[in-house]
Amino acid sequence: MVVRAVVLGVGVLLAGTLPWGMLLAPANLRFGTAIPWAIVPMCVYLWAYWTYIRGDWGHRDTAATRREYLRAHPLPGKVWMMSLAAGLAGFGALVAFLTSMARVVELPASAPILTPEGMPRATMFALLVMSSLVAGVTEEAAFRGYMQGPIERRYGLAPAILVNGTAFGLLHFPNHPDAVLTMLPYYIAVAAVYGGLTWAANSILPALVLHAGGDVWSLGRLWLTGRPEWQLSPDAPARIWESGVDGAFLLSVGACLVLAALTGWMYVRVHRLRVANHEHEHEHEHEPGIENAEA
């Protein structure tokens, strides 16, 4: 079950990302650099990709399974608002976690994003936004949908997050090939934020929105400053092995624990709100009509 879910999730990921990462984006960086022309064919492909993995296209015998695996269930407005707020709290916990992590280990650098000669900055930014959208759609569909869902239903949420977080981290090795294991706790923490939110809402949609938005920020920051999202300041902080455990480190650890607890509490609230809303809708579906009530 676990191996099958991992293989299936990786397949869904590659099917969504390879056309952009290996073909369209590199071509746009070399040819016709004045305009972001690669966005148009990628939007068409991404629509077709999403339609298929959601079960709207393809063989009817597997449509229901694909729809269940993707887990892109629509949500009412209240659940959406609470989910986004909970996810933002999770982002805060991640920042505090990175602040603490930087005091314990040396976080790696990342390859800079270079603008090709003659390409307008607006074009480059548009391509970065498209990259963020591709990452948000394909990674959430693959890791929190097709990979996490089957494992979660069989073994529970914690093992599902551990598995998809580990796969999530290992598949990000091009970002830091010499520090894959060092960065693994960070990616598992990211998977906990997105995976926990997906469990709470029973939908990948809030995590997808937050993932895409977060990537716009992180890729834009890397492009402008040369620093990835895990390098919060230009200068590396002193490790506690050199400076000792000080108040700043204890404060960051405490903030991480508090924000993680707040995020967990908010995820439970999202889960309860979603279940209550579902039960309310189910009751209305089975209410007798006026004619039946009068009879």
N, C-alpha and C positions, 0 to 999 in steps of 0.2 A: 504493500500500500504506500509506504513512505517513498520508496524508490520510484514507483510509478508516478506519484504526485510531483516529485522533483523533476523527473524527466519531462513530464507533460508541461509543467510550468516553464522550464527552460525552453522547450519547443515553442510555446506561446510567446515568450519573450523574444526569441530570435526571429520568429516570423514577423513580429511587429517592428523591431528595431533595425534589422539588417538593411532594408531598402533605404532608410534614411542615413544610417551611419556609414554604410559601405558604398553607397551609390549616389544618392541625390545630394546630400550635404557636401561631400568632397567635390562633386562636379560643379556645384554652385560656387564653391570657393576658388575654382580654377577658370570657369567659363561663365561669361555673362555676369560678372561680379557686380555690375551696377545695380541690379535688381534682385530681390530674393525669389527668383522664379521657381526654385525647388519646392517652395511651400505648396504650390498648387497641386502638383502630382502627389505629394505626400498626403495632403488633406484627402484627396480622392482615395488613396490607398488605405489611409487610416480609417476612413469611413467604412470601406469594404471589409477591412480586417475586423473592426468592431462589430459590424453586422453579422459576420460569420461566427465569431467566438461567442456572440450573444445568442446564437441559435436561430437567427432570422433568415439566414441563408444556409445552404448545404443540405445534406441528407436529413430527412425528417426523423429517422430512427435515432439520431444522436442530438437532435435539436434541444430536447428537454434537458439532457445531460450537460450540454454546453452552457445552456442558460443557468443551470444550477451551479456549475463550476465557476462561471464568471461572477455571479453574485452581485450584479449591477441592479439591485432592486431600487425602484423609485421610493422617495421618502417624502413625508409631509413636511410642511414648512418648519414646524416647531422642532422636529427631529433634526432637520438640516441645521438650524441655528445652533442648537445645543451641540451637535456633532462638530461643527466648525470651531466653536468656542473651546470644546474639550481638546480638539487637535492642536489649537494654538497654545493651550496650557502644556500639552505634550512637547511642543517646540521649545517652550521655556525650560522644561526639564532637560531637554537635550543640550541646550546652551550651557546650563549649569553643569551637566555631566561632562561636556567637552572642556569647560574651564577647569574642572577637577582632574580630568584625564591628562590635560596638558602639563599638570604639575607632577604627574607620576611617570609618564613616558614621553619620549620625543615624537611629536606628531610629524608625519612626513610632509614634504612640499608636494605640489602638483604641477604638471606641465602647464605652462601658460597658454591662454587662448590668444592667438595672434590674428590680427585683421590683415587679410591679403592686401597688397599694394593696389590702390585705386578703388577699393571697395568702400562705399559710404558707411559711416557708422550706423546709420539707420538701417541699412541692409543687414549689417552684421548683427545688430540687436534683434531684428526680425527673425533671423536664422536661429539665434539663441532661444528666443521664445518658442519657436517651433520645436527645437530640440527638447525643451522643457515639457512641452505638451506630449511629444512622443514618449518621453521617459515616464511621465505621469500615467498615461493611458496604458502603455505596454507593461510597465513594471508592476503596477497595481493589479492589472488583469492577470499577470503571470504569477506574482509572488503571493499576493493577498487573496486572489481569486482562485485560480486553478491549482496552486500549490497548497496554500493554507487551508482552504475549505475542506477537502477530503481528509486531511490529517486532523484538523480540528474536530470534525464530526466523529472520527474513529478514536482519537487519543486525547482530545482536550485542547484547550487554547495554548497552554504553556509549551507543550512539545511542538505544536504547529508553529508558534513564533520562533522557537529555537531553530527549527529546521529551515524555515524560509528566511530567517535572519542570517543564518550561516551561509546559505546559498546566495543570498543577496550580497553579503560581504565578499565571498569568494569570486563572484562574477564581476565585482568592481575592481579586480586586481589591476587592470590597465591604468587606473588612476594613481596607484602607488604600488608598483610591482615588488618593491623591496620591503614593504611594510604591511603585507596582507593580514598576517596574524595580529599585528599590533592594532590594526584598525577594526578587527572583527568585533570587539565589544561595542564599538560605536554603531556598526551596522545592525547588530542585534538589537541595540537600543532603539534605532530608527524603526526596525521591524516591529518592535513592541508598541511604538506610538501608532504606526499605521495599521498593524494587525489587530491591536486592541480596539482601535476605533472601528475597524471593519466588523469585528465581533459584536461590538455594542450596537452599531446601526444595522447589522446584518446586510451591509451593502458596502461595496468598495468605492462608491461615488464620493463621499466626503474625503476619504484618504486620497483619492485621485485628484480632486481639486487642490487640496493642500500640498500634495506632492508636486504637481505642476507649478503651482505658485512658488513653492519653496525652491524649486530648481531655477525659476526665473531669477530669483534673488541670488542663489549661489553661483550660477553660471555668469550672471552679470557682474557679480563681485569678483569672481576669478578673472574675468575679462578686463575689468577696470583696475584691479589692484594686484593681480597675480597671486592672490591667496585663496585657497579653497575654503569651504565653509567651516572646516574644523580648525583653521588657524584664525583665531578671533582677533589677534593683535599682530602688528608688524614684527615685534620682537618676541622671541620664545621666552616664556616665563621660566624662572629657576625651578628645577625639580626639587621635590621635598627631600630627596637624598642628599642634596647639596645645601639647601637653606634650612631644612628642618620643617616640621609641621607648624605652620604659623596660623594666625587668625584668618588670613585671606583664604587659605586652603580649607580650613574648617567651615568658613562661611559658605564657600562654594559647594562643599559636600552637603551641608545642611540645607542650602537652597535646592539642591538636586533632590534630596529626600522629600522635602516639603512639596515641591512641585510635582514629583512623581506620585506622591500620595493624593494630591489634588487632582491630577489627571486620572488616576484610577477611580477616584470617587465620582468624577464627572462622567467617566465611561459607564459606570454603573447607573448613573442617572439617565444617560442616553439610552441604555439598554431597557430600563424600566419604562421610560417614556415611549419608546418604540413598541414594546410589548403591550402597554396600555392602549396605545393608539390602534394597534392591530386588533385587539379584543373589542374595542369600541366599534371599529368598522365591521367586524364580524357580527356583532350584535345587530347592527343596523341592517345588514344584509339579510338577516333571518327574522326581522320584525314583520308581523302580519300587516297587510295593507288595511286601509280604512274599511274596505268592504268586508274583509275577513273578520276584522275586529268587531264590526257591527253585527255580523252574522253570529 
